[in-house]
Amino acid sequence: SPSLGPDGKPVTPEQMMAIFPGQILEQEMSAERWIAIPDEVREIYKIWRPSPLMRAVRLERALGTPAKIFFKYEGVSPAGSHKPNSAVPQAFYNKQAGIKRLTTETGAGQWGSSISFAGQMFGLDVRVYMVKVSYHQKPYRRLMMQTWGAEVFASPSEMTQTGRDALAKDADNPGSLGLAISEAVEEAAGRADTNYTLGSVLNHVLLHQTIIGLEAKKQFDKIGLYPDVVLGPCGGGSSFGGLAFPFLADKASGDKRAEKLRCVAVEPTSCPTLTKGQYAYDFGDASGFTPLMKMYTLGHDFMPPGIHAGGLRYHGDSPLVSQLYHEGLLEAVAVPQLATFEAGVMFARNEGIIPAPESCHAIRAAIDEALACKATGEPKVILFNLTGHGHFDMSSYERYFSGQLENYDYPAEAVAASLAHLPKFG
């Protein structure tokens, strides 16, 4: 479904050129099956790609499951997550277009770190609006961004009209991704030398992230296996789509190996966009600066609880992921915060890698799938996306071990109030 303007008509490329370079827009709207990766981007990818496909043998033994559990480990990138897969090409295309500065938002700090790294690779200035609750929870992510030369502000901030308005209503506003997006877009739209970059949701971001699934397919070919279930954490949808879409393409083209393939997006119960949201046109940000996108949404002004998986605190979802889910081609599950940390600790104690809180959602679902295989005796092949390491999220683990973390129920009343504000047009 096309993105729409406030008048309900499809957004034109000219309207989008205010914040995106031409080649990014071409990718956003492309109907081509394959798009080549520029040599300049490949050179930087070589720093950490291909990322390893690993089998969690010790976890399998601990669970006593006949299933084979594999994970694609994206924590080997300089920023420690999958996000540079899109940050690097976005910085490259903006540099080619003559742009000098980039603005963006970040929740857990993984995207902000990644675009700061990518901006440094291509000599671009970067300003990051970081969701305030994450700004204070994750100071070392902020310091990573500053090490790579970026400016970082807690959102809502005094830097933009959007931020000032939000603080006027609530001086203790914890921030949200939607609000931080509004600040970054507002600034980019107001300066000719500045473009906006987004770390998830949009088509071109999911395109860049499919390098994860494409590599995983080649790696599975080497060992003569193919997954029965593909799982990924899902906030905006880029890490899940990046892993799942290449396998889903096999299923769509009639590949016998993918005949019974299941692709499952895993989200938090406190921000259950796919499982409890409404499929409707909504803004991608809190203030209505972005075009309207057809997606599962909890309402653009919904303020999610301050869970520690900051990258999943987003009111909407990728239009591509949303449409596939709406048509029954994907599954989605929601898991509570304590269960995800329990899974992350179990994974770390068996496999050694301490996962990011976002990744713990996929691990929780993978463990549940493996336990189901234990009950049925099925030797399924389970693949999940370990999107990043948790080395800069240890304060979250500290709160878990000390019993300070809590589960947040689905905030039905807050979501209902927010959905009442869905844009009306036509």
C-alpha positions as CSV (number, residue, x, y, z in Angstrom):
1,S,0.0,0.0,0.0
2,P,1.4,3.4,-0.9
3,S,2.4,6.0,1.7
4,L,-0.1,8.9,1.8
5,G,0.1,12.6,2.5
6,P,-2.3,14.3,4.9
7,D,-4.8,14.8,2.0
8,G,-5.0,11.0,1.5
9,K,-3.2,11.0,-1.8
10,P,0.0,9.0,-2.4
11,V,3.1,10.9,-1.5
12,T,5.2,11.9,-4.4
13,P,9.0,11.4,-4.6
14,E,9.4,15.2,-4.7
15,Q,7.8,15.5,-1.3
16,M,10.1,12.9,0.2
17,M,13.2,14.6,-1.3
18,A,13.1,17.1,1.6
19,I,14.6,14.5,3.9
20,F,15.9,11.6,1.8
21,P,18.4,11.3,-1.1
22,G,17.2,10.2,-4.5
23,Q,18.8,6.7,-4.5
24,I,17.2,5.9,-1.1
25,L,13.8,6.9,-2.5
26,E,14.4,4.7,-5.6
27,Q,15.0,1.8,-3.3
28,E,12.0,2.7,-1.1
29,M,9.7,2.4,-4.1
30,S,11.6,-0.1,-6.3
31,A,10.0,-3.2,-7.8
32,E,13.3,-4.7,-8.8
33,R,14.1,-8.2,-7.4
34,W,17.8,-7.5,-6.9
35,I,19.6,-4.2,-6.2
36,A,23.4,-4.2,-6.3
37,I,25.5,-3.3,-3.2
38,P,28.0,-0.5,-4.1
39,D,31.7,-1.4,-3.9
40,E,32.2,1.4,-1.3
41,V,29.6,-0.2,1.0
42,R,31.0,-3.7,0.5
43,E,34.5,-2.4,1.5
44,I,33.1,-1.3,4.9
45,Y,30.9,-4.4,5.3
46,K,34.2,-6.4,5.0
47,I,35.1,-5.1,8.5
48,W,32.6,-7.6,10.0
49,R,30.7,-9.5,7.3
50,P,29.8,-12.2,6.8
51,S,28.5,-12.6,10.3
52,P,28.7,-16.1,11.7
53,L,25.8,-18.6,11.7
54,M,26.2,-20.5,14.9
55,R,24.6,-23.6,16.4
56,A,23.5,-23.4,20.1
57,V,24.6,-27.0,20.9
58,R,25.0,-26.3,24.7
59,L,21.6,-24.7,24.9
60,E,20.0,-27.7,23.1
61,R,21.6,-30.0,25.6
62,A,20.4,-27.9,28.6
63,L,16.8,-27.9,27.2
64,G,17.0,-31.6,26.3
65,T,15.4,-30.9,23.0
66,P,15.7,-32.9,19.7
67,A,15.6,-29.5,17.8
68,K,18.7,-28.0,16.3
69,I,18.9,-24.3,17.3
70,F,20.9,-21.9,15.1
71,F,21.4,-18.2,15.5
72,K,22.8,-15.5,13.1
73,Y,25.1,-13.4,15.3
74,E,25.0,-9.8,14.3
75,G,26.8,-8.6,17.4
76,V,30.1,-8.8,15.6
77,S,29.7,-5.4,13.9
78,P,31.6,-2.4,15.2
79,A,28.4,-1.0,16.8
80,G,27.6,-4.4,18.2
81,S,24.3,-5.0,16.4
82,H,22.7,-5.5,12.9
83,K,22.1,-1.8,12.5
84,P,25.2,-0.9,10.5
85,N,23.9,-3.1,7.6
86,S,21.6,-0.2,6.8
87,A,23.5,2.7,8.3
88,V,26.5,2.3,6.0
89,P,24.6,2.4,2.7
90,Q,22.4,5.2,4.0
91,A,25.5,7.3,4.8
92,F,27.0,6.4,1.5
93,Y,24.0,7.5,-0.6
94,N,23.7,10.8,1.4
95,K,27.3,11.5,0.8
96,Q,26.9,10.9,-2.9
97,A,23.9,13.4,-2.9
98,G,26.1,16.1,-1.4
99,I,24.5,16.1,2.1
100,K,26.7,17.3,4.9
101,R,24.7,16.4,8.0
102,L,22.4,13.6,9.1
103,T,19.8,13.5,11.9
104,T,18.2,10.4,13.4
105,E,16.5,9.0,16.5
106,T,17.5,6.1,18.6
107,G,15.9,4.0,21.3
108,A,18.3,1.5,22.8
109,G,21.2,3.4,21.1
110,Q,22.0,0.7,18.6
111,W,20.8,2.7,15.6
112,G,22.3,5.9,16.9
113,S,25.7,4.1,17.4
114,S,25.5,2.6,13.9
115,I,24.7,5.9,12.0
116,S,27.4,7.6,14.1
117,F,29.9,5.0,13.0
118,A,28.7,5.2,9.3
119,G,28.8,9.0,9.3
120,Q,32.4,8.9,10.5
121,M,33.3,6.4,7.6
122,F,32.0,9.0,5.0
123,G,32.8,12.3,6.8
124,L,29.3,13.3,7.7
125,D,28.2,15.2,10.8
126,V,25.5,13.3,12.8
127,R,23.0,14.5,15.4
128,V,21.1,11.9,17.4
129,Y,17.9,12.3,19.4
130,M,17.9,9.5,21.9
131,V,14.8,8.5,23.8
132,K,15.2,10.0,27.2
133,V,14.6,6.8,29.2
134,S,17.3,5.0,27.2
135,Y,19.6,8.1,27.3
136,H,19.8,7.6,31.1
137,Q,19.6,3.8,31.1
138,K,22.3,3.3,28.5
139,P,25.1,5.9,29.0
140,Y,27.7,3.9,27.3
141,R,25.8,3.7,24.0
142,R,25.7,7.5,24.1
143,L,29.4,7.6,24.7
144,M,29.9,5.2,21.7
145,M,28.1,7.8,19.5
146,Q,30.2,10.6,20.9
147,T,33.4,8.6,20.3
148,W,32.4,8.4,16.6
149,G,31.9,12.1,16.6
150,A,28.1,12.4,16.9
151,E,26.1,14.9,19.0
152,V,23.5,13.2,21.2
153,F,20.5,14.8,22.9
154,A,17.9,13.3,25.2
155,S,14.4,13.4,23.5
156,P,12.2,15.2,24.1
157,S,14.7,18.0,23.9
158,E,14.7,21.8,23.8
159,M,16.4,21.7,20.4
160,T,13.1,21.4,18.4
161,Q,9.6,22.8,18.6
162,T,8.3,19.2,18.9
163,G,10.5,18.6,21.9
164,R,9.6,21.9,23.6
165,D,5.9,21.2,23.1
166,A,6.2,17.7,24.6
167,L,8.1,19.0,27.6
168,A,5.6,21.8,28.1
169,K,2.9,19.2,28.5
170,D,4.9,16.9,30.7
171,A,8.3,18.0,32.0
172,D,9.1,14.3,33.0
173,N,8.2,12.9,29.6
174,P,10.3,9.7,29.2
175,G,10.3,9.9,25.4
176,S,9.4,7.4,22.7
177,L,10.8,6.5,19.3
178,G,7.9,8.3,17.7
179,L,8.7,11.5,19.5
180,A,12.4,11.2,18.8
181,I,11.6,10.6,15.1
182,S,9.5,13.8,15.1
183,E,12.5,15.8,16.4
184,A,15.0,14.4,13.9
185,V,12.6,14.9,10.9
186,E,11.7,18.4,12.0
187,E,15.4,19.4,12.0
188,A,16.2,17.7,8.7
189,A,13.2,19.3,7.0
190,G,14.4,22.7,8.1
191,R,18.0,22.5,6.7
192,A,19.0,22.1,3.1
193,D,22.4,20.5,4.1
194,T,20.7,17.9,6.3
195,N,18.9,14.6,5.7
196,Y,17.1,12.3,8.0
197,T,18.0,8.6,8.4
198,L,15.8,5.9,9.8
199,G,17.0,2.6,11.3
200,S,13.9,0.5,10.7
201,V,10.3,0.4,9.4
202,L,10.9,1.7,5.8
203,N,11.3,-0.5,2.8
204,H,14.9,0.5,2.0
205,V,16.0,-0.4,5.5
206,L,14.5,-3.8,5.3
207,L,16.1,-4.2,1.9
208,H,19.6,-3.5,3.3
209,Q,19.0,-5.9,6.2
210,T,18.2,-8.8,3.9
211,I,22.0,-9.4,3.7
212,I,21.4,-11.2,7.0
213,G,19.0,-13.8,5.6
214,L,20.9,-14.1,2.3
215,E,24.1,-14.9,4.1
216,A,22.3,-17.4,6.4
217,K,20.8,-19.2,3.3
218,K,24.3,-19.7,1.9
219,Q,25.6,-20.8,5.3
220,F,22.8,-23.4,5.6
221,D,23.6,-24.7,2.1
222,K,27.1,-25.4,3.3
223,I,25.8,-27.8,6.0
224,G,22.9,-29.2,4.0
225,L,20.2,-27.9,6.4
226,Y,17.2,-25.6,6.1
227,P,15.2,-23.9,8.9
228,D,11.7,-25.0,9.8
229,V,11.1,-21.9,12.0
230,V,12.7,-18.4,11.6
231,L,12.4,-16.0,14.5
232,G,13.4,-12.4,15.1
233,P,12.7,-9.7,17.6
234,C,10.3,-7.1,16.1
235,G,10.0,-3.5,17.0
236,G,10.0,-1.6,13.7
237,G,10.7,-4.9,11.8
238,S,14.1,-4.5,10.2
239,S,16.0,-7.3,12.0
240,F,13.1,-9.7,11.7
241,G,12.5,-8.9,8.0
242,G,16.2,-8.9,7.3
243,L,16.5,-12.5,8.4
244,A,13.0,-13.8,7.4
245,F,12.4,-12.2,4.0
246,P,14.9,-14.2,2.0
247,F,13.5,-17.5,3.4
248,L,10.0,-16.2,2.8
249,A,10.9,-15.5,-0.8
250,D,11.9,-19.2,-1.1
251,K,8.5,-20.2,0.1
252,A,6.8,-17.8,-2.3
253,S,8.7,-19.2,-5.2
254,G,7.7,-22.8,-4.4
255,D,11.0,-24.0,-3.0
256,K,10.1,-27.5,-1.5
257,R,12.5,-26.9,1.5
258,A,10.4,-23.9,2.5
259,E,7.0,-25.6,2.0
260,K,6.2,-25.7,5.8
261,L,8.4,-22.8,6.8
262,R,7.1,-20.6,9.7
263,C,8.4,-17.0,10.2
264,V,7.6,-15.6,13.6
265,A,8.0,-12.0,14.7
266,V,8.5,-11.6,18.5
267,E,7.4,-8.5,20.3
268,P,7.0,-7.3,23.9
269,T,3.6,-7.7,25.6
270,S,3.9,-4.0,26.7
271,C,4.1,-2.8,23.1
272,P,2.3,-5.5,21.1
273,T,2.0,-3.8,17.8
274,L,1.3,-6.8,15.6
275,T,-0.6,-8.9,18.1
276,K,-2.9,-6.2,19.5
277,G,-2.5,-3.2,17.2
278,Q,-4.9,-2.0,14.5
279,Y,-4.1,-2.4,10.8
280,A,-4.6,1.2,9.6
281,Y,-3.0,4.2,8.1
282,D,-1.0,6.1,10.7
283,F,1.9,8.5,11.1
284,G,5.3,6.9,11.7
285,D,6.1,9.6,14.3
286,A,4.4,11.2,17.2
287,S,3.8,14.7,15.7
288,G,2.6,13.8,12.2
289,F,5.6,15.0,10.2
290,T,6.0,11.7,8.4
291,P,3.7,10.3,5.6
292,L,0.9,8.0,6.5
293,M,1.8,4.4,6.3
294,K,-0.5,1.3,6.2
295,M,0.7,-0.7,9.2
296,Y,-0.2,-2.3,12.5
297,T,-0.2,0.5,15.0
298,L,-1.0,1.3,18.6
299,G,-1.6,4.9,17.7
300,H,1.2,7.4,16.9
301,D,1.0,9.2,20.2
302,F,1.0,6.0,22.3
303,M,3.7,6.3,24.9
304,P,5.1,2.7,25.6
305,P,6.2,1.7,29.1
306,G,9.9,2.1,29.9
307,I,10.9,-1.5,29.2
308,H,14.6,-2.2,28.8
309,A,14.3,-3.4,25.2
310,G,14.4,0.2,24.0
311,G,14.6,-0.8,20.4
312,L,11.2,-2.4,20.6
313,R,9.4,0.6,22.1
314,Y,7.7,1.7,18.8
315,H,4.0,2.2,18.2
316,G,4.0,1.0,14.6
317,D,5.6,-1.6,12.4
318,S,7.1,-2.0,8.9
319,P,4.4,-1.7,6.3
320,L,6.0,-4.7,4.6
321,V,5.9,-6.8,7.7
322,S,2.5,-5.6,8.6
323,Q,1.0,-6.5,5.2
324,L,2.5,-10.0,5.2
325,Y,1.2,-10.5,8.7
326,H,-2.2,-9.2,7.7
327,E,-2.3,-11.7,4.9
328,G,-1.4,-14.6,7.1
329,L,2.1,-15.2,5.7
330,L,3.8,-14.4,9.0
331,E,3.1,-15.2,12.6
332,A,3.6,-13.0,15.7
333,V,3.9,-13.6,19.4
334,A,4.3,-11.3,22.3
335,V,6.4,-12.1,25.4
336,P,6.7,-10.5,28.8
337,Q,9.9,-8.7,30.0
338,L,10.9,-11.0,32.8
339,A,10.6,-14.1,30.6
340,T,12.9,-12.5,28.0
341,F,15.6,-11.8,30.5
342,E,15.2,-15.3,32.0
343,A,15.9,-16.6,28.4
344,G,18.8,-14.3,27.8
345,V,20.5,-15.4,31.1
346,M,20.0,-19.1,30.2
347,F,21.4,-18.4,26.7
348,A,24.5,-16.6,28.2
349,R,25.2,-19.3,30.7
350,N,25.2,-22.0,28.0
351,E,26.5,-20.2,24.9
352,G,28.7,-17.5,26.5
353,I,27.3,-14.5,24.5
354,I,25.4,-12.0,26.6
355,P,22.5,-10.9,24.3
356,A,20.9,-7.4,24.0
357,P,17.4,-7.1,25.6
358,E,15.9,-6.9,22.2
359,S,17.5,-10.2,21.1
360,C,16.3,-11.9,24.3
361,H,12.8,-11.8,22.8
362,A,13.8,-14.0,19.9
363,I,15.7,-16.3,22.3
364,R,12.6,-16.6,24.5
365,A,10.6,-17.7,21.5
366,A,13.3,-20.0,20.2
367,I,13.5,-21.7,23.6
368,D,9.7,-22.1,23.6
369,E,9.8,-23.7,20.2
370,A,12.6,-26.0,21.3
371,L,10.6,-27.1,24.3
372,A,7.6,-27.8,22.1
373,C,9.9,-30.0,20.0
374,K,10.9,-31.8,23.2
375,A,7.2,-32.5,23.9
376,T,6.5,-33.8,20.4
377,G,9.8,-35.4,19.6
378,E,10.1,-33.4,16.4
379,P,13.8,-32.6,15.4
380,K,13.0,-29.2,13.9
381,V,15.7,-26.7,12.7
382,I,15.1,-23.4,14.5
383,L,16.8,-20.2,13.4
384,F,16.7,-16.9,15.3
385,N,18.4,-13.5,14.8
386,L,20.8,-12.6,17.7
387,T,20.6,-9.0,16.7
388,G,23.3,-7.7,19.1
389,H,25.3,-8.2,22.3
390,G,24.3,-6.8,25.6
391,H,27.6,-5.4,26.8
392,F,26.1,-1.9,27.1
393,D,22.9,-3.2,28.6
394,M,24.3,-4.6,31.8
395,S,22.3,-2.1,34.0
396,S,19.2,-3.9,32.7
397,Y,20.6,-7.3,33.7
398,E,21.5,-5.7,37.1
399,R,17.9,-4.7,37.6
400,Y,16.7,-8.2,36.6
401,F,19.1,-9.9,39.1
402,S,18.1,-7.6,41.9
403,G,14.4,-8.2,41.3
404,Q,13.7,-4.6,40.2
405,L,12.4,-5.5,36.7
406,E,8.7,-6.0,36.3
407,N,6.3,-7.2,33.7
408,Y,4.1,-4.5,32.1
409,D,0.7,-5.7,31.0
410,Y,-0.8,-4.6,27.7
411,P,-1.9,-1.0,28.4
412,A,-5.4,-1.4,26.8
413,E,-6.8,1.9,27.9
414,A,-3.8,3.9,26.8
415,V,-3.8,2.2,23.4
416,A,-7.5,2.7,23.0
417,A,-7.1,6.4,23.7
418,S,-4.2,6.7,21.2
419,L,-6.1,4.7,18.5
420,A,-8.9,7.2,18.8
421,H,-6.4,9.8,17.4
422,L,-5.7,7.9,14.2
423,P,-5.6,10.3,11.3
424,K,-8.9,10.7,9.4
425,F,-8.9,11.6,5.7
426,G,-10.9,11.0,2.5
